[in-house]
């Protein structure tokens, strides 16, 4: 199947899909483009395993076609410093384990290119001033120097591993604007081999790169490690949901509104674990920057990926973003030759097709607790008011209707006072790759800021404003267009280049504001241009979160409260007392497009990315001594050798039944990885805070959970410790608490876990629908594993988290259709036995026996959520890391 292709006098080799189609008699034109990329990937592997998968992909959508296990090998891996940092710690631990077993530690080395972008550590400690950026960066390096030294060691000790330094850009935007090749050229002996650029990443929003026709998705850190070490990432032959786009966005509607609308539609369509592929005449009216907003949100609508095939817009973007001209020629010739270029005349077959007319998209937000909860701009006010009295849960707060009129007075240290009301916007942040990758959206915000300043509008003191662009390119075009001073006058100074508010690194509120909110139990809000607004994620004091386009973030900062209807009510008043409305300062599409064409230039990309690895002087000054294995510091509270290989045995033991398991937590629907995994600030009196205090770390130096992901002692203490967690075994106490069943005592989950582990009692979690939705945090699985959890029984699982659980040796079981813990009468106080053995098969039924304290027995069946024999092999090995170690030492 290998053929030759000559491009500008250079000969290349490639694996031909046309030849495969002719040989097999299959119709290549009917295959979705994402399936074609998988097919080429499998064809190129040329193994017995991949040979078996080829017919399944060629016939993926035929009636009665069987699902097959696809051994996908990504061309590269991309990491961010929190999830990715933990993965590199595991690689260092693997090296030590190999050395301890008397083998060569150099066998642990990335076998494909790996890039780590440091973008998740910076916090919004300082905002609202031009000095904020420098202060935040200095504090970032002070807090994280130990971690950054570790990354420097890894960069110099591992092959094919690069680090993009801090204060450079957000991982997905750097990937889109610079790292992605679209078509990879690799030396293969004496020939040059071409193949599609593919990847997996340790951030769930790795999907953003699908906007560029690059197939990739988020995986847990442990699965990424397997990919680095040459192991395939297995997936079942995917369903592909086609979204036919027609029309074009109307004036006032943005790609953000489109992405939020699709998130609602596709969540309702239940595309979890499926590919989504966009096609239709509407593609021609969406730039790659527009597409990137939609592709970025794939985790929010639940899909494995939201893929846009390569077309003329893709090629335009590659030229515009400064890719090498010779590289562009190779890309265009290869994708057209090997049938990866979008053909509007021949529509592919899809599992199902959803129709969406772009002209019907309306300005919208999402909230107050989930990204799939779309709210038209005109209904945000009433929707928020309604949510106050809805039952406490995904859509409501369980309060009285009069809560909407609640007010309090902030007493600032300088003696001034300010009135704050329910719904007050205390955080307004333009942040995250979702929108900052899009110059049209960003310049819309800049123009709106200019118009607002010129109309005399100001932002209230209690609103914490911030601007964290996804790359330095965005700052450059703000400066060149003369818009940065206007943003700064409204408090939207550039405060750093990182995920920041979107990942929970929103920093502290003014102490007086925070005290008022807590003392008065005031329900306040945040509006941000990110992709996640789960309860408790953005800030501990903020219960309501709304996702919005950057210009609406500024508008709500001016209004100061989500109880202002921006479509009919004034944002504020000028010095003459005249009302100023959103329509008065909203720029037209034509105005914004003129700025984009004038100030977003190719030379900006070339200049900023020309020195991307060397431009940060703080990073350049870090000196380390290269060694083959990392020298672990036993006193470190940042980097520690994890216990995954304690008691390691070279031989695998048979799978045995699990007995006498007790419930650690009984949880409801939509439990996110934010609920499970440690995230955000570390409370002083939490188990993790107490641990750090015992190790002489001052509370001011606690940093965040994310920054300490390389230390398992901190992370296990923070697992299941979200302040908004509602565990039904905690007798109504909110947060990381449970009932220690032998005594009935309510205590921190970590403390109860230790007692159970001391008694050699296995643990389980009961949960509802969408268990593990949200970010691809491997610690959501690592943490529960270290807490002693052996089993999770849920009504349904999010794709990445289910995979992460079994890769840590935790058994994922799913209630049968129509059943859950409540319908079966399970209170969580039972003792559970699971009848499993070495004959376990994918999706086989497992007999479960639950015995309550009075001796009453409830028996039921649950589905073992293994999708392949490979996943069962991970479980049999007690996790992927022990499996990799066994393979490497043989």
C-alpha positions in Angstrom: 0.0 0.0 0.0 3.0 2.3 0.1 3.4 4.7 -2.8 5.7 7.5 -3.9 4.8 11.2 -4.3 7.0 13.9 -5.7 6.5 17.4 -4.4 8.7 20.2 -5.7 11.5 17.8 -6.7 11.5 15.9 -3.4 10.3 12.3 -3.3 8.2 11.1 -0.4 6.6 7.8 0.6 3.1 7.5 2.0 0.5 4.8 2.6 -2.2 5.2 0.0 -5.9 5.0 0.9 -6.7 5.1 -2.8 -4.8 1.8 -3.4 -6.4 0.3 -0.3 -9.8 1.3 -1.7 -9.1 -0.2 -5.1 -7.7 -3.4 -3.6 -10.7 -3.9 -1.3 -13.4 -2.6 -3.6 -14.5 -0.1 -0.9 -15.9 3.4 -1.6 -13.5 5.8 0.1 -15.7 8.8 -0.7 -18.3 7.5 1.7 -16.0 7.4 4.7 -16.0 10.3 7.1 -12.7 12.2 7.1 -11.9 11.3 10.7 -12.4 7.6 9.9 -10.0 8.0 6.9 -7.3 9.3 9.3 -7.8 6.4 11.6 -7.6 4.1 8.6 -4.3 5.5 7.4 -3.0 5.2 11.0 -3.9 1.5 11.2 -2.6 0.8 7.6 0.7 2.4 8.5 1.2 0.2 11.6 1.4 -3.0 9.5 0.9 -5.4 12.4 -1.4 -8.4 12.7 -3.6 -6.5 15.1 -4.0 -3.6 12.7 -4.6 -5.9 9.8 -7.7 -7.2 11.6 -8.9 -3.7 12.3 -8.8 -2.5 8.6 -12.0 -4.2 7.4 -13.9 -2.9 10.5 -13.0 0.6 9.6 -13.7 0.2 5.9 -17.2 -1.2 6.8 -17.6 0.9 10.0 -21.2 2.0 9.2 -22.7 -1.0 7.4 -25.9 -2.4 8.9 -24.9 -5.2 11.4 -21.2 -4.3 11.3 -19.5 -5.4 14.5 -17.6 -2.9 16.6 -13.9 -3.6 16.7 -11.0 -2.6 18.9 -8.8 0.0 17.0 -5.1 0.2 18.0 -4.6 3.9 17.4 -1.0 5.1 17.6 -0.7 8.9 17.8 2.1 10.7 16.0 2.8 12.9 19.0 1.7 13.7 22.6 1.0 17.2 24.0 1.0 17.9 27.7 0.1 20.8 30.0 2.1 21.2 33.2 -0.5 20.0 35.7 -1.8 16.8 34.2 1.3 16.4 32.0 3.6 17.2 34.9 2.2 14.2 36.8 2.8 12.0 33.8 6.4 13.0 33.6 6.7 12.2 37.4 5.4 8.7 36.5 8.0 8.3 33.8 10.7 9.3 36.3 9.2 6.8 38.7 9.2 4.1 36.0 12.9 4.8 35.4 13.7 4.3 39.1 11.6 1.1 39.2 13.5 -0.3 36.2 16.9 0.6 37.7 15.8 -1.0 41.1 15.1 -4.2 39.2 18.6 -4.2 37.8 17.7 -3.2 34.2 18.7 -0.2 32.0 16.5 2.8 33.0 17.0 4.3 29.5 14.4 1.8 28.2 11.9 4.3 29.7 12.0 7.1 27.1 9.4 8.7 24.8 9.2 6.9 21.5 7.3 9.7 19.8 7.6 13.5 20.1 6.3 15.0 23.3 5.7 18.7 24.0 4.8 20.1 27.4 3.4 23.6 27.6 3.6 25.3 31.0 0.3 27.3 31.1 -1.7 26.0 34.1 0.4 27.2 37.0 0.0 31.0 36.8 -2.7 32.5 39.0 -4.6 35.8 39.0 -3.0 37.1 42.3 -2.7 40.6 40.8 -5.2 42.2 38.4 -6.4 45.6 37.3 -3.0 47.2 36.8 -0.3 47.2 34.1 2.1 45.7 36.7 -0.1 42.7 37.2 1.6 40.6 34.5 5.1 41.0 35.9 4.0 40.4 39.5 2.0 37.3 38.6 5.0 35.9 36.6 7.4 36.5 39.4 5.1 34.8 41.9 4.5 31.9 39.6 8.3 31.2 39.4 8.7 31.6 43.1 5.9 29.1 43.9 6.8 26.6 41.2 10.6 26.7 40.9 10.9 23.1 42.2 8.5 21.9 39.6 10.2 23.9 36.8 13.6 22.5 37.8 12.0 19.0 37.4 10.7 19.9 34.0 14.1 21.2 33.0 15.7 17.9 34.2 13.1 16.0 32.1 13.8 18.1 29.0 17.5 17.3 29.2 17.1 13.7 30.3 14.4 12.3 28.0 14.6 12.1 24.2 12.0 13.8 22.0 10.8 15.9 24.8 10.4 19.7 24.6 9.1 22.3 27.1 7.4 25.5 26.1 8.2 27.9 29.0 5.8 29.8 31.1 4.3 33.2 30.1 4.2 32.1 26.5 0.7 30.9 25.7 -2.1 28.4 26.4 -1.3 24.8 25.3 -4.1 24.5 22.8 -3.5 27.9 21.2 0.2 27.3 20.9 -0.6 23.9 19.4 -3.0 25.5 16.9 -0.8 28.4 16.0 2.6 26.7 16.0 3.1 23.1 17.1 0.7 21.3 14.8 2.2 20.2 11.4 -1.1 19.0 9.9 1.0 16.6 7.8 4.0 15.0 9.5 7.2 14.3 7.7 9.5 11.7 9.3 12.7 10.0 8.3 12.1 6.3 7.8 15.4 4.7 6.9 16.4 6.2 3.6 13.0 7.6 2.7 10.9 10.5 3.9 7.5 9.3 5.1 4.4 11.5 5.0 1.3 10.9 7.2 -1.5 12.9 8.9 -0.5 14.7 12.1 -2.3 13.0 15.0 -2.0 13.3 18.7 -3.4 12.7 22.2 -3.1 15.2 25.0 -3.4 15.3 28.8 -5.9 18.1 28.6 -9.4 17.2 27.5 -9.5 20.3 25.3 -6.8 18.8 23.1 -9.8 18.5 20.7 -9.3 22.2 19.8 -6.7 21.0 17.2 -9.5 19.2 15.3 -10.3 22.7 13.9 -7.1 22.4 11.8 -8.0 18.9 10.4 -5.6 17.3 12.9 -7.2 14.3 14.7 -6.6 14.4 18.4 -8.4 14.1 21.8 -7.8 14.3 25.5 -6.6 11.3 27.5 -5.6 10.7 31.1 -2.0 11.2 31.9 -1.5 7.5 32.4 -2.8 6.8 28.9 -0.6 9.5 27.5 2.3 7.8 29.2 1.5 4.6 27.4 1.4 6.5 24.1 4.8 8.0 24.8 6.2 4.5 25.5 5.0 3.1 22.2 1.7 1.5 23.4 -1.3 2.0 21.2 -4.3 4.0 22.5 -7.2 1.6 22.0 -10.7 2.8 21.0 -13.8 1.0 19.8 -14.8 1.7 16.2 -16.5 5.0 16.8 -19.9 6.2 15.7 -19.5 9.4 13.7 -22.3 12.0 14.1 -22.3 14.4 11.2 -23.3 18.0 11.7 -24.4 19.6 8.5 -23.9 23.4 8.7 -25.7 25.8 6.4 -26.0 29.5 6.2 -23.7 31.9 8.0 -23.6 33.7 11.4 -25.6 36.9 11.5 -24.4 40.2 12.8 -24.0 40.1 16.6 -23.7 36.3 16.8 -20.2 34.8 17.3 -18.4 31.5 17.2 -18.8 31.4 21.0 -22.6 31.4 20.6 -22.3 28.7 18.0 -20.1 26.6 20.3 -22.5 27.0 23.3 -25.5 26.1 21.1 -23.8 23.0 19.8 -22.9 22.0 23.3 -26.5 22.0 24.3 -27.7 20.2 21.1 -25.0 17.5 21.2 -25.3 16.9 24.9 -29.0 16.2 24.4 -28.1 14.0 21.4 -25.8 12.0 23.8 -22.6 12.0 21.7 -20.5 10.7 24.6 -17.7 8.5 23.3 -18.6 9.4 19.6 -16.8 11.3 16.9 -18.6 14.5 15.7 -17.7 15.7 12.2 -18.7 19.0 10.7 -19.6 19.3 7.0 -21.9 21.3 4.6 -21.8 24.6 2.8 -21.6 26.5 6.1 -18.0 25.4 6.5 -16.9 28.0 4.0 -18.2 30.7 6.3 -16.3 29.6 9.4 -12.6 30.4 9.7 -10.2 28.1 11.4 -10.4 30.5 14.4 -14.2 30.1 14.5 -13.8 26.3 14.2 -11.3 26.2 17.0 -13.9 27.6 19.4 -16.4 24.8 18.4 -13.7 22.0 18.4 -12.4 23.2 21.8 -15.8 22.5 23.4 -16.0 18.9 22.4 -15.5 17.7 26.0 -18.4 19.9 27.0 -20.7 18.2 24.5 -19.2 14.9 25.4 -17.7 13.8 22.1 -14.3 12.2 21.7 -13.6 14.9 19.1 -15.3 17.6 17.0 -13.6 17.3 13.7 -13.3 19.7 10.8 -11.9 18.3 7.6 -9.0 20.1 5.8 -10.2 22.5 3.2 -9.2 25.9 1.7 -9.8 27.7 5.0 -7.3 25.3 6.6 -4.7 26.1 4.0 -5.4 29.8 4.3 -4.8 29.6 8.1 -1.5 27.7 7.7 -0.2 30.5 5.4 -1.6 33.2 7.6 -0.1 31.8 10.8 3.4 31.8 9.2 3.9 28.1 8.5 6.9 27.5 6.2 6.0 27.8 2.5 7.6 24.5 1.6 5.7 22.8 4.4 2.5 24.3 3.1 3.2 22.9 -0.4 3.7 19.4 1.0 0.6 19.6 3.1 -1.6 20.6 0.2 -0.2 18.1 -2.2 -0.4 15.2 0.3 -3.9 15.8 1.6 -5.4 16.1 -1.9 -3.5 13.0 -3.2 -4.5 10.8 -0.2 -8.2 11.9 0.0 -8.1 14.0 3.2 -9.1 17.2 1.4 -12.8 18.1 1.9 -14.9 17.3 -1.2 -18.2 19.3 -1.0 -19.6 17.4 -3.9 -19.4 13.9 -2.3 -21.1 13.7 1.1 -19.8 11.0 3.5 -22.0 8.6 5.3 -22.6 9.2 9.0 -24.1 7.3 11.9 -26.6 10.1 12.2 -26.9 13.7 10.8 -27.8 16.8 12.7 -28.9 19.9 10.8 -27.8 23.4 12.0 -28.5 26.7 10.2 -25.8 29.2 11.3 -28.1 32.1 10.6 -30.3 31.0 13.5 -27.6 31.2 16.2 -28.4 33.8 18.8 -26.1 35.6 21.4 -26.1 33.3 24.4 -24.4 32.3 27.6 -24.2 29.0 29.4 -24.8 28.5 33.1 -25.2 28.9 36.0 -23.5 25.5 36.7 -22.9 23.6 33.5 -21.6 24.4 30.0 -24.4 22.6 28.3 -27.1 24.7 29.9 -27.6 27.3 27.2 -29.3 30.6 28.1 -30.2 33.2 25.4 -28.8 36.6 26.4 -32.3 37.9 26.7 -33.2 35.3 29.3 -30.1 35.3 31.5 -31.7 37.6 34.1 -34.9 35.6 34.5 -33.0 32.3 34.3 -30.8 33.2 37.2 -33.7 34.4 39.3 -35.5 31.1 38.5 -32.5 29.1 39.5 -32.4 30.5 43.0 -35.6 28.7 44.0 -35.2 25.5 41.9 -34.2 22.4 43.9 -30.5 22.3 44.9 -28.8 20.5 42.0 -27.5 21.0 38.5 -29.9 23.9 37.7 -30.9 25.3 41.1 -29.9 26.4 44.6 -32.8 25.5 46.7 -33.3 29.1 48.1 -36.3 31.2 48.6 -37.4 33.6 45.8 -36.8 36.6 47.9 -33.1 35.8 47.8 -33.0 37.7 44.5 -33.4 41.0 46.4 -30.7 40.3 49.0 -28.1 43.1 49.5 -25.0 43.6 51.6 -22.5 46.3 52.2 -18.8 45.9 51.6 -16.6 47.7 54.1 -13.2 48.3 52.4 -10.0 48.8 54.4 -9.7 52.4 53.1 -13.0 53.2 54.8 -15.2 53.3 51.7 -18.3 51.2 51.3 -20.1 49.6 48.3 -23.4 47.8 48.0 -23.3 44.3 46.6 -26.4 42.3 45.6 -27.3 38.7 44.8 -26.0 37.8 41.3 -23.2 40.4 41.6 -20.4 39.7 39.0 -17.3 39.5 41.3 -15.2 37.8 38.6 -15.2 38.9 35.0 -12.4 37.2 33.1 -11.4 37.0 29.4 -9.5 33.8 29.7 -8.8 30.3 28.1 -8.0 29.0 24.7 -11.7 28.6 23.9 -12.1 32.2 22.7 -8.7 33.8 22.9 -7.6 31.8 19.8 -10.1 33.8 17.8 -9.0 37.3 16.7 -12.5 38.3 15.6 -13.9 37.6 19.0 -11.0 39.2 20.9 -11.1 42.4 18.8 -14.8 42.6 19.2 -14.1 42.8 23.0 -11.4 45.4 22.4 -13.7 47.6 20.3 -16.5 47.2 22.8 -14.1 48.3 25.6 -13.1 51.4 23.5 -16.7 52.3 22.9 -17.6 51.8 26.6 -14.7 54.1 27.8 -15.6 56.7 25.2 -19.2 56.6 26.5 -18.0 57.2 30.1 -18.8 53.7 31.5 -16.8 52.3 34.4 -16.6 48.9 36.2 -17.7 48.6 39.8 -15.0 48.1 42.4 -16.2 44.6 43.5 -15.7 43.2 40.0 -12.3 41.4 39.6 -11.4 41.9 36.0 -8.6 40.1 34.1 -7.4 39.4 30.6 -5.2 36.4 29.9 -4.7 36.0 26.1 -3.9 32.6 24.7 -0.7 33.7 23.1 1.5 36.8 22.8 0.1 37.3 19.3 -3.2 38.4 20.7 -1.5 41.0 22.9 0.4 42.3 19.9 -2.7 42.9 17.8 -4.4 44.6 20.7 -1.4 46.9 21.0 -1.1 47.5 17.3 -4.9 48.3 17.0 -4.6 50.8 19.9 -7.2 48.9 22.0 -5.1 47.8 24.9 -5.3 51.1 26.8 -9.1 51.0 26.7 -9.2 47.4 28.0 -6.8 48.6 30.8 -9.0 51.5 31.7 -11.8 49.0 32.4 -9.4 46.8 34.4 -8.8 44.2 31.7 -5.0 44.4 31.9 -3.0 41.5 30.5 -2.3 39.5 33.7 -0.6 36.4 32.2 -0.6 33.8 29.5 -2.4 30.7 31.0 -5.7 29.1 31.7 -5.9 30.9 35.0 -9.6 31.6 35.9 -10.9 28.9 33.6 -8.9 26.2 35.5 -9.7 27.7 38.9 -6.6 29.8 39.3 -8.7 32.9 39.7 -6.7 34.1 42.7 -8.1 35.8 45.8 -10.9 38.3 45.9 -10.4 41.5 47.9 -10.6 40.3 51.6 -13.4 42.7 52.3 -15.4 41.4 49.4 -14.8 37.8 50.3 -15.7 38.5 54.0 -19.0 40.1 53.0 -20.0 37.2 50.7 -19.2 34.6 53.4 -20.7 36.5 56.3 -23.9 37.3 54.4 -24.0 34.0 52.6 -24.5 36.0 49.4 -24.9 34.1 46.1 -22.6 35.9 43.6 -21.5 35.1 40.1 -18.6 34.9 37.6 -18.7 35.5 33.9 -15.8 34.2 31.9 -14.9 33.3 28.3 -13.7 29.8 29.3 -15.1 26.4 28.7 -15.9 25.2 32.3 -18.3 26.7 34.9 -18.9 23.7 37.2 -19.9 24.6 40.7 -17.0 25.4 43.0 -14.5 25.4 40.1 -13.9 29.1 39.5 -13.7 30.4 43.1 -14.8 29.1 46.5 -16.9 32.2 47.1 -18.7 32.0 43.7 -21.6 29.7 43.2 -22.9 30.8 39.8 -20.8 30.8 36.7 -21.6 31.8 33.2 -19.6 31.2 30.0 -19.7 34.0 27.5 -18.0 35.6 24.5 -15.2 38.0 25.6 -17.2 41.1 24.7 -20.1 39.9 26.9 -17.7 39.3 29.7 -16.9 43.1 29.5 -20.5 44.0 29.2 -21.4 42.0 32.4 -18.4 43.6 34.2 -19.9 47.0 33.4 -23.4 45.9 34.4 -22.0 44.4 37.6 -24.7 41.8 38.0 -26.3 38.9 36.0 -29.7 40.3 37.1 -29.3 43.0 34.5 -31.0 42.2 31.1 -28.4 43.4 28.7 -30.9 43.4 25.8 -33.3 45.9 27.5 -31.6 47.4 30.5 -28.8 49.9 30.8 -25.2 48.8 31.4 -24.6 52.0 33.3 -24.6 55.8 33.1 -22.3 58.4 31.8 -21.3 61.5 33.7 -24.3 63.3 32.5 -26.5 60.6 34.0 -27.6 59.2 30.6 -28.3 55.5 30.2 -25.9 53.5 28.1 -27.1 50.3 26.6 -25.2 47.3 25.1 -26.5 48.2 21.7 -24.8 51.6 22.1 -21.3 50.2 22.4 -21.6 46.9 20.4 -19.3 47.0 17.3 -20.6 45.7 14.0 -19.1 42.7 12.2 -17.8 45.0 9.5 -15.9 47.1 12.0 -14.3 44.1 13.6 -13.4 42.4 10.3 -11.7 45.6 9.2 -9.5 45.5 12.3 -8.7 41.8 11.8 -7.6 42.3 8.2 -5.5 45.4 9.2 -3.8 44.2 12.5 -3.8 40.4 12.6 -0.7 39.8 10.4 1.4 36.9 9.5 4.6 38.6 10.8 3.2 38.6 14.3 3.1 34.8 14.4 6.5 34.5 12.9 8.0 37.0 15.4 6.4 35.6 18.5 6.9 31.9 17.7 10.4 32.3 16.4 11.7 32.4 19.9 9.0 30.5 21.7 11.4 28.1 23.5 13.9 30.8 24.6 12.1 34.0 25.1 11.5 33.6 28.9 14.5 34.8 30.8 13.4 33.4 34.1 13.2 30.0 32.5 16.6 30.4 30.8 18.2 31.1 34.1 17.2 27.7 35.6 20.3 25.4 35.8 20.2 21.7 36.5 22.6 18.8 36.3 21.4 16.1 33.8 21.1 12.6 35.3 19.6 9.4 33.9 17.3 9.0 37.0 15.8 11.7 39.0 17.2 12.4 42.4 14.0 12.4 44.6 14.0 14.7 47.6 12.2 12.9 50.5 11.3 16.3 52.0 9.8 17.7 48.8 6.1 18.6 49.0 5.9 19.1 45.2 7.7 16.1 43.6 7.6 12.7 45.2 8.1 9.1 44.0 4.5 7.7 43.8 3.7 4.3 45.4 2.4 2.6 42.2 5.1 0.0 42.1 5.2 -0.9 45.8 4.9 -4.6 46.1 5.4 -5.0 42.4 5.5 -8.6 41.2 6.8 -9.6 37.7 4.1 -12.3 37.3 0.4 -11.4 36.9 -2.1 -12.9 39.3 -5.5 -14.1 38.1 -8.5 -11.8 38.5 -10.4 -12.7 41.7 -13.8 -11.8 43.2 -14.0 -8.7 45.4 -15.6 -9.2 48.8 -16.7 -7.2 51.8 -16.4 -3.8 50.1 -17.9 -0.8 51.8 -19.2 2.4 50.2 -16.9 5.4 50.6 -19.3 7.8 48.8 -22.9 7.7 47.4 -23.1 10.4 44.8 -25.7 11.8 42.4 -25.7 12.7 38.7 -23.1 14.8 36.9 -20.3 14.2 39.3 -17.4 16.0 37.5 -13.7 15.5 37.8 -13.7 18.8 39.6 -15.7 17.0 42.4 -13.3 14.0 42.4 -9.9 15.5 41.7 -8.1 18.1 43.9 -8.4 21.4 42.1 -7.9 25.1 43.0 -6.7 26.5 46.3 -5.7 24.2 49.2 -7.8 25.1 52.3 -5.7 25.4 55.5 -7.8 23.0 57.6 -8.2 20.4 54.9 -6.3 17.1 55.1 -3.9 18.4 52.5 -3.5 21.7 54.3 -2.8 20.0 57.5 -0.2 17.8 55.8 1.6 20.8 54.3 1.5 22.5 57.7 3.1 19.5 59.3 5.8 19.7 56.7 6.5 23.4 57.6 4.8 24.9 54.6 3.2 28.3 55.4 -0.4 28.7 54.2 0.8 31.6 51.9 3.0 29.0 50.2 0.4 26.3 49.8 0.0 27.1 46.1 -2.7 25.1 44.3 -3.6 21.4 44.1 -2.7 21.5 40.4 0.8 22.7 41.1 1.3 19.8 43.6 0.1 17.0 41.3 3.6 15.6 41.4 3.1 14.8 45.1 0.7 11.9 45.8 0.6 12.7 49.5 -1.0 16.1 48.9 -3.2 14.8 46.1 -4.8 11.8 47.8 -5.7 14.0 50.7 -7.5 16.4 48.4 -9.4 13.7 46.4 -13.2 13.9 46.9 -12.7 17.0 49.0 -14.6 19.5 46.8 -16.4 22.0 49.0 -19.6 21.4 46.9 -19.5 17.6 47.0 -22.8 16.1 48.2 -22.1 12.6 49.6 -25.4 11.0 50.8 -23.4 9.2 53.5 -22.4 12.4 55.1 -25.8 13.1 56.7 -26.3 16.4 54.9 -22.8 17.8 55.5 -21.4 19.3 52.3 -17.8 18.8 51.2 -15.3 16.0 51.5 -17.0 14.0 54.3 -18.4 10.5 54.7 -19.7 8.2 57.3 -17.2 5.6 58.6 -19.7 2.8 58.6 -18.3 0.5 61.4 -18.9 3.4 63.9 -21.4 5.7 62.2 -19.0 8.7 62.7 -18.9 11.5 60.1 -15.3 12.3 59.2 -13.2 13.5 56.3 -13.1 11.0 53.4 -9.3 10.7 53.7 -9.5 9.8 57.3 -12.2 7.2 56.7 -10.2 5.8 53.9 -7.2 5.3 56.1 -9.3 3.4 58.7 -10.7 1.1 56.0 -7.3 0.5 54.5 -6.0 -0.4 58.0 -8.8 -2.9 58.2 -8.0 -4.3 54.7 -11.5 -3.3 53.6 -12.0 -2.6 49.9 -14.1 0.5 49.0 -16.5 1.5 46.3 -18.3 4.5 45.0 -22.0 4.6 44.0 -22.9 7.3 41.4 -25.5 8.4 38.9 -25.3 9.6 35.3 -22.3 11.1 33.6 -19.9 10.1 36.3 -16.5 11.7 35.7 -17.6 14.4 33.2 -15.3 17.4 32.8 -11.5 17.8 32.5 -9.3 14.8 31.7 -7.8 14.8 35.2 -5.9 11.5 35.9 -5.9 12.3 39.6 -9.7 11.8 39.6 -8.7 8.1 39.1 -5.3 8.1 40.8 -6.8 9.7 43.9 -9.7 7.3 44.3 -7.3 4.4 43.7 -5.0 5.6 46.5 -8.0 6.0 48.8 -8.5 2.3 48.4 -11.5 2.4 46.0 -11.6 -0.9 44.0 -15.0 -0.4 42.2 -17.2 2.4 40.9 -20.8 1.6 40.1 -22.5 4.4 38.1 -25.5 4.8 35.7 -23.1 6.1 33.0 -19.4 7.2 32.7 -17.7 10.0 30.8 -15.3 8.4 28.3 -11.9 9.6 29.6 -12.6 9.0 33.2 -13.9 5.5 32.6 -10.6 4.8 30.8 -8.6 6.3 33.6 -10.3 4.3 36.2 -9.5 0.9 34.7 -6.0 2.1 33.9 -5.5 2.5 37.6 -6.9 -0.9 38.3 -10.3 0.3 39.4 -13.3 -1.7 38.2 -16.0 0.4 36.4 -19.4 -1.1 36.6 -22.6 0.3 35.1 -26.1 -0.2 36.4 -28.4 -1.9 34.0 -30.9 0.3 32.1 -33.6 1.5 34.3 -31.7 0.8 37.5 -29.7 2.8 40.0 -28.8 2.7 43.6 -32.1 4.3 44.7 -34.3 2.0 42.6 -32.5 -1.0 44.0 -33.0 0.3 47.5 -29.3 0.7 48.2 -28.6 3.2 51.0 -24.8 2.9 50.8 -24.5 1.3 54.2 -24.4 -2.2 52.7 -21.4 -4.6 52.3 -20.8 -5.6 48.7 -19.5 -8.7 47.0 -18.6 -8.9 43.3 -18.4 -12.2 41.4 -15.6 -11.6 38.9 -12.9 -14.0 37.8 -10.3 -14.5 35.1 -13.0 -15.2 32.5 -14.1 -11.5 32.6 -15.0 -10.3 29.1 -15.8 -6.8 27.6 -19.2 -5.6 28.7 -19.9 -8.9 30.5 -22.5 -9.0 33.3 -21.2 -9.1 36.9 -23.3 -10.5 39.7 -23.4 -8.1 42.7 -24.5 -9.0 46.2 -25.3 -6.2 48.7 -26.0 -7.0 52.3 -27.4 -4.3 54.6 -26.7 -4.0 58.3 -29.8 -6.1 59.2 -28.7 -8.9 57.0 -31.1 -8.2 54.1 -29.5 -9.2 50.8 -30.1 -7.4 47.5 -28.7 -9.1 44.3 -28.4 -7.4 41.0 -26.3 -7.4 37.8 -24.1 -4.6 36.5 -22.1 -4.3 33.2 -18.4 -4.4 33.4 -17.4 -1.3 31.3 -14.4 -2.8 29.5 -14.5 -2.1 25.8 -11.7 -4.4 24.8 -9.5 -7.3 25.8 -6.7 -4.8 26.1 -8.6 -2.9 28.8 -9.2 -6.1 30.7 -5.4 -6.7 30.4 -4.8 -3.3 32.1 -7.1 -4.4 34.9 -5.5 -7.8 35.2 -2.1 -6.1 35.5 -3.6 -3.8 38.3 -3.1 -0.8 36.0 -1.3 0.3 32.9 1.9 1.4 34.7 2.6 -2.0 36.2 1.8 -3.5 32.7 4.3 -1.2 31.0 6.9 -2.0 33.6 6.4 -5.7 33.1 6.7 -5.3 29.3 9.9 -3.2 29.6 11.8 -5.5 31.9 11.1 -8.7 29.8 
